[in-house]
Amino acid sequence: MRHTPIVVHRISASGGRQVTFRQVGRDVVLGVAHNDADVIEFLRRAEVPDPDEVVLGEDSDLIAWEGDEPHAYEPTPPDLDVP
């Protein structure tokens, strides 16, 4: 398993994704993001260099998007197509 210092966790049932940052061997919760701008702001406040590039860049070894597609923040609505 790849260990990255920044983790954007899976989408919650009500929307949004928790963002954590590993510092000195422990995970610090930065907040719940509802869009990329939130993640960028959390990283800026945590003094991560170039937060825009970390979040929006093509190949960052600093961030992991768990469980769902990167840059998605709303849960997929259930399929209500019942025959």
Z-matrix of the N, CA and C atoms (Angstrom, degrees):
N
C 1 1.450
C 2 1.526 1 109.20
N 3 1.304 2 116.33 1 137.05
C 4 1.456 3 122.50 2 -179.73
C 5 1.531 4 109.65 3 -81.70
N 6 1.314 5 116.47 4 131.25
C 7 1.460 6 121.06 5 178.72
C 8 1.518 7 109.15 6 -105.10
N 9 1.305 8 116.11 7 121.07
C 10 1.455 9 121.29 8 178.50
C 11 1.526 10 107.84 9 -120.93
N 12 1.307 11 116.84 10 151.57
C 13 1.461 12 117.76 11 -178.37
C 14 1.529 13 114.29 12 -72.21
N 15 1.343 14 118.16 13 -23.86
C 16 1.463 15 121.19 14 -178.70
C 17 1.524 16 108.37 15 -116.37
N 18 1.343 17 115.79 16 128.52
C 19 1.459 18 120.27 17 179.25
C 20 1.520 19 108.73 18 -126.65
N 21 1.343 20 115.44 19 127.67
C 22 1.453 21 122.41 20 171.30
C 23 1.526 22 104.42 21 -102.68
N 24 1.328 23 115.50 22 109.35
C 25 1.466 24 121.60 23 -172.33
C 26 1.528 25 111.57 24 -76.50
N 27 1.327 26 114.96 25 173.59
C 28 1.469 27 119.53 26 -176.57
C 29 1.531 28 111.21 27 -62.14
N 30 1.320 29 115.63 28 158.92
C 31 1.467 30 122.52 29 -178.68
C 32 1.529 31 108.89 30 -67.42
N 33 1.339 32 115.93 31 133.93
C 34 1.464 33 120.14 32 176.91
C 35 1.523 34 109.30 33 -78.25
N 36 1.321 35 116.48 34 163.87
C 37 1.469 36 121.32 35 -178.64
C 38 1.527 37 111.68 36 -61.51
N 39 1.332 38 116.98 37 -29.44
C 40 1.465 39 120.05 38 -179.34
C 41 1.533 40 112.53 39 -94.53
N 42 1.315 41 116.67 40 0.46
C 43 1.463 42 121.38 41 179.46
C 44 1.513 43 111.10 42 100.92
N 45 1.299 44 115.71 43 155.77
C 46 1.455 45 121.75 44 -178.19
C 47 1.520 46 111.80 45 90.91
N 48 1.330 47 115.26 46 160.42
C 49 1.461 48 121.98 47 -178.14
C 50 1.525 49 109.28 48 -134.70
N 51 1.310 50 116.03 49 131.36
C 52 1.457 51 120.28 50 175.75
C 53 1.528 52 109.18 51 -69.82
N 54 1.320 53 115.67 52 140.92
C 55 1.459 54 121.75 53 179.08
C 56 1.529 55 107.48 54 -118.62
N 57 1.333 56 116.23 55 125.89
C 58 1.457 57 120.67 56 177.72
C 59 1.520 58 109.94 57 -121.64
N 60 1.335 59 114.13 58 155.90
C 61 1.458 60 122.08 59 -177.64
C 62 1.519 61 107.44 60 -135.13
N 63 1.336 62 116.40 61 122.36
C 64 1.458 63 120.42 62 -179.75
C 65 1.520 64 109.11 63 -81.40
N 66 1.342 65 114.36 64 118.50
C 67 1.456 66 121.05 65 178.44
C 68 1.524 67 108.22 66 -130.66
N 69 1.298 68 116.61 67 127.50
C 70 1.470 69 123.61 68 176.28
C 71 1.529 70 110.56 69 48.69
N 72 1.339 71 116.51 70 48.09
C 73 1.452 72 121.86 71 173.75
C 74 1.509 73 116.58 72 77.38
N 75 1.316 74 118.70 73 7.75
C 76 1.467 75 119.84 74 176.90
C 77 1.526 76 109.63 75 -136.14
N 78 1.329 77 115.76 76 153.47
C 79 1.459 78 120.88 77 179.54
C 80 1.520 79 110.07 78 -89.55
N 81 1.321 80 115.79 79 128.07
C 82 1.461 81 123.05 80 177.88
C 83 1.527 82 106.98 81 -107.79
N 84 1.331 83 117.03 82 126.95
C 85 1.462 84 121.01 83 177.22
C 86 1.521 85 108.09 84 -78.26
N 87 1.336 86 115.51 85 122.15
C 88 1.457 87 120.59 86 179.75
C 89 1.522 88 111.88 87 -89.55
N 90 1.332 89 117.11 88 -25.95
C 91 1.454 90 121.11 89 179.89
C 92 1.513 91 111.40 90 149.82
N 93 1.323 92 114.77 91 -175.37
C 94 1.464 93 121.81 92 176.04
C 95 1.522 94 107.42 93 -109.91
N 96 1.319 95 115.28 94 120.13
C 97 1.465 96 121.36 95 -177.69
C 98 1.522 97 110.56 96 -94.88
N 99 1.329 98 114.95 97 139.94
C 100 1.463 99 120.99 98 175.93
C 101 1.519 100 111.75 99 -113.62
N 102 1.350 101 115.56 100 1.28
C 103 1.457 102 121.11 101 176.10
C 104 1.532 103 108.28 102 -169.20
N 105 1.319 104 116.34 103 172.27
C 106 1.469 105 120.89 104 -179.10
C 107 1.522 106 111.88 105 -61.30
N 108 1.337 107 116.84 106 -35.26
C 109 1.463 108 119.61 107 -179.72
C 110 1.529 109 111.39 108 -61.37
N 111 1.331 110 117.08 109 -35.94
C 112 1.467 111 120.37 110 176.65
C 113 1.522 112 110.55 111 -63.36
N 114 1.327 113 117.10 112 -45.92
C 115 1.469 114 120.68 113 179.98
C 116 1.526 115 109.79 114 -61.16
N 117 1.318 116 116.55 115 -45.23
C 118 1.469 117 120.73 116 179.50
C 119 1.528 118 110.36 117 -59.24
N 120 1.322 119 117.40 118 -43.26
C 121 1.465 120 121.04 119 -179.97
C 122 1.534 121 111.15 120 -65.65
N 123 1.322 122 117.72 121 -41.90
C 124 1.470 123 120.08 122 177.41
C 125 1.526 124 110.23 123 -59.17
N 126 1.334 125 116.63 124 -43.58
C 127 1.466 126 120.41 125 -178.86
C 128 1.526 127 111.08 126 -69.20
N 129 1.321 128 116.83 127 -36.37
C 130 1.469 129 120.28 128 176.61
C 131 1.526 130 110.09 129 -61.06
N 132 1.342 131 116.21 130 -45.30
C 133 1.467 132 120.68 131 179.45
C 134 1.529 133 112.08 132 -65.11
N 135 1.339 134 116.47 133 -30.39
C 136 1.468 135 120.91 134 177.91
C 137 1.526 136 111.28 135 -83.08
N 138 1.334 137 116.27 136 4.07
C 139 1.459 138 123.97 137 177.97
C 140 1.528 139 113.99 138 62.71
N 141 1.349 140 114.69 139 35.65
C 142 1.462 141 120.54 140 173.95
C 143 1.528 142 107.30 141 -78.29
N 144 1.338 143 118.01 142 125.87
C 145 1.465 144 119.96 143 178.90
C 146 1.530 145 111.82 144 -62.90
N 147 1.310 146 116.91 145 139.32
C 148 1.471 147 123.87 146 175.85
C 149 1.536 148 113.19 147 53.45
N 150 1.332 149 118.93 148 55.71
C 151 1.468 150 119.83 149 -176.19
C 152 1.521 151 113.81 150 -60.46
N 153 1.347 152 117.70 151 -32.47
C 154 1.477 153 120.11 152 178.07
C 155 1.528 154 110.40 153 -60.75
N 156 1.315 155 116.34 154 -45.34
C 157 1.465 156 121.08 155 -179.03
C 158 1.531 157 111.28 156 -67.12
N 159 1.325 158 116.43 157 -37.14
C 160 1.475 159 120.15 158 178.86
C 161 1.529 160 109.92 159 -61.20
N 162 1.323 161 116.68 160 -45.72
C 163 1.470 162 121.01 161 -176.14
C 164 1.525 163 112.28 162 -79.92
N 165 1.322 164 117.31 163 -43.68
C 166 1.461 165 120.70 164 -172.04
C 167 1.526 166 114.12 165 -100.36
N 168 1.322 167 117.82 166 -10.21
C 169 1.461 168 121.85 167 -178.78
C 170 1.519 169 111.97 168 -67.45
N 171 1.299 170 115.15 169 158.22
C 172 1.464 171 121.60 170 -176.98
C 173 1.528 172 113.54 171 -70.80
N 174 1.319 173 117.24 172 -37.16
C 175 1.458 174 119.33 173 -172.73
C 176 1.525 175 110.20 174 -141.97
N 177 1.325 176 115.96 175 86.58
C 178 1.456 177 120.03 176 178.60
C 179 1.520 178 109.42 177 -108.11
N 180 1.312 179 115.56 178 126.66
C 181 1.463 180 120.77 179 175.68
C 182 1.521 181 111.28 180 -84.93
N 183 1.320 182 116.83 181 3.54
C 184 1.460 183 120.45 182 -176.74
C 185 1.522 184 113.68 183 -95.14
N 186 1.345 185 117.67 184 -16.59
C 187 1.464 186 120.27 185 -172.65
C 188 1.528 187 110.59 186 -128.44
N 189 1.340 188 114.86 187 141.63
C 190 1.469 189 121.38 188 175.52
C 191 1.525 190 108.00 189 -125.52
N 192 1.315 191 115.39 190 133.65
C 193 1.465 192 122.01 191 177.11
C 194 1.522 193 106.87 192 -103.66
N 195 1.323 194 117.56 193 108.98
C 196 1.463 195 121.58 194 -174.47
C 197 1.525 196 112.53 195 -93.27
N 198 1.317 197 114.76 196 137.59
C 199 1.449 198 122.25 197 167.07
C 200 1.510 199 118.05 198 77.35
N 201 1.290 200 118.84 199 -28.53
C 202 1.467 201 121.46 200 -176.32
C 203 1.523 202 109.14 201 -137.41
N 204 1.309 203 115.94 202 172.34
C 205 1.460 204 121.05 203 179.19
C 206 1.530 205 110.18 204 -61.67
N 207 1.313 206 117.44 205 142.39
C 208 1.460 207 119.21 206 173.27
C 209 1.531 208 110.99 207 -58.14
N 210 1.314 209 115.77 208 144.70
C 211 1.461 210 124.01 209 174.56
C 212 1.528 211 112.98 210 71.85
N 213 1.331 212 118.91 211 11.08
C 214 1.469 213 122.62 212 174.55
C 215 1.528 214 107.69 213 -102.10
N 216 1.326 215 117.17 214 138.37
C 217 1.461 216 120.33 215 -174.34
C 218 1.529 217 113.53 216 -132.07
N 219 1.321 218 117.80 217 -7.78
C 220 1.461 219 121.32 218 -179.50
C 221 1.526 220 109.66 219 -112.84
N 222 1.348 221 116.84 220 139.67
C 223 1.470 222 118.78 221 179.24
C 224 1.518 223 111.08 222 -65.24
N 225 1.299 224 115.82 223 150.11
C 226 1.458 225 121.15 224 177.24
C 227 1.536 226 107.61 225 -74.46
N 228 1.329 227 117.35 226 127.66
C 229 1.462 228 118.30 227 179.94
C 230 1.522 229 110.51 228 -64.51
N 231 1.331 230 116.67 229 146.80
C 232 1.469 231 118.70 230 179.79
C 233 1.521 232 110.94 231 -65.26
N 234 1.326 233 114.98 232 151.62
C 235 1.460 234 120.86 233 177.87
C 236 1.518 235 107.91 234 -78.59
N 237 1.311 236 117.73 235 109.44
C 238 1.461 237 122.31 236 -177.16
C 239 1.518 238 111.66 237 -99.32
N 240 1.328 239 116.93 238 15.59
C 241 1.455 240 121.80 239 179.91
C 242 1.540 241 109.17 240 -79.41
N 243 1.313 242 116.63 241 82.43
C 244 1.468 243 121.43 242 -178.31
C 245 1.522 244 108.25 243 -100.25
N 246 1.325 245 116.19 244 126.76
C 247 1.473 246 117.81 245 -178.94
C 248 1.508 247 112.86 246 -70.89
